[in-house]
Amino acid sequence: MMKSALDYCGLSDIEVEQKSTGEIVKGKTEYEVVINNTCICTQYNIHLDCNGFNTVVSIDPTKFRKIDDYQCSVNNEDPVFTEAPIAFKYAWDIMFDLKPICSTIACS
């Protein structure tokens, strides 16, 4: 029996790492976010839970953008490949808990 893409990958393979850069931008703490796909398969159409997300700096919308009040898309919904992370910075009073909520998996 052949394995499906879901046998290889899942949301747990989308790593979202955040840390403070130590910089203050417009009176807010700056954070750097790195989103990486650790699975051998490609994942695309990645959405993160970004409920309440806000920033005082602009973010390249092809890297990260709000779809609605609760979810944001990563990499313009294009593939995120293993070892090719998507990175951006934002600045706000708090670090938001950005968790993967969906993706599409493609294995060949």
C-alpha positions in Angstrom: 0.0 0.0 0.0 1.4 3.4 -1.0 1.8 6.1 1.7 -0.1 9.3 1.2 1.3 12.7 1.8 -0.4 12.8 5.1 1.6 9.8 6.2 4.8 11.9 5.7 3.8 15.4 6.8 1.6 17.4 9.0 1.1 20.8 10.6 3.8 19.7 13.2 6.3 20.0 10.4 5.6 23.7 10.0 7.9 25.3 12.6 7.2 28.9 13.6 10.1 30.4 15.6 10.0 33.9 17.1 12.4 36.0 19.0 12.8 39.5 20.0 15.5 41.3 18.0 16.3 43.6 20.9 15.2 46.6 18.8 12.4 49.1 19.7 10.5 50.4 16.6 8.0 53.2 17.1 7.9 52.4 20.8 7.2 48.7 20.3 9.4 45.6 20.7 10.5 44.2 17.3 10.2 40.4 16.8 11.6 38.3 14.0 9.6 35.3 12.8 11.0 32.4 10.8 8.6 29.9 9.3 10.2 26.6 8.1 8.8 23.4 6.6 10.8 20.5 8.1 9.1 17.8 6.1 10.6 16.2 3.0 7.4 17.0 1.2 6.5 20.5 0.0 3.8 22.3 1.9 1.8 25.2 0.5 -1.4 27.1 1.2 0.0 27.5 4.8 -2.2 29.5 7.1 -1.4 30.5 10.7 -3.7 31.4 13.5 -3.0 35.2 13.9 -6.0 36.2 16.0 -5.5 39.8 17.1 -2.2 40.2 15.1 -1.0 43.8 14.7 2.2 45.6 13.9 3.5 49.1 13.6 5.8 48.2 10.7 4.8 47.0 7.3 5.4 43.4 6.3 5.9 42.2 2.8 2.4 40.8 2.0 3.9 38.1 -0.1 5.6 36.7 3.0 2.8 37.2 5.6 -0.6 38.8 5.3 -3.9 38.7 7.1 -6.7 37.0 5.4 -9.3 37.8 8.0 -9.3 38.5 11.8 -8.2 35.0 12.6 -5.8 33.7 10.0 -2.8 34.8 7.9 -1.3 33.3 4.8 2.4 32.5 4.5 4.5 33.0 1.3 1.5 34.2 -0.7 0.2 30.6 -0.3 3.1 29.4 -2.5 5.2 26.4 -1.4 7.5 26.6 1.6 10.3 24.2 0.9 12.5 22.4 3.4 15.6 24.5 4.2 14.1 27.6 2.5 12.4 29.4 5.5 10.2 32.5 5.2 11.3 35.3 7.5 9.8 38.7 8.5 9.8 41.1 11.3 6.9 42.9 13.2 6.7 45.3 16.1 4.1 45.3 18.8 3.6 45.3 22.6 3.4 41.5 22.7 4.7 38.5 20.8 1.8 36.9 19.1 1.3 33.1 19.2 1.4 32.2 15.5 0.4 28.6 15.1 -0.1 26.6 11.9 -3.8 25.8 11.3 -3.8 24.4 7.8 -1.6 23.5 4.8 -1.7 21.5 1.6 0.9 18.8 1.3 2.5 17.7 -2.0 4.8 14.7 -2.2 6.2 13.3 -5.4 
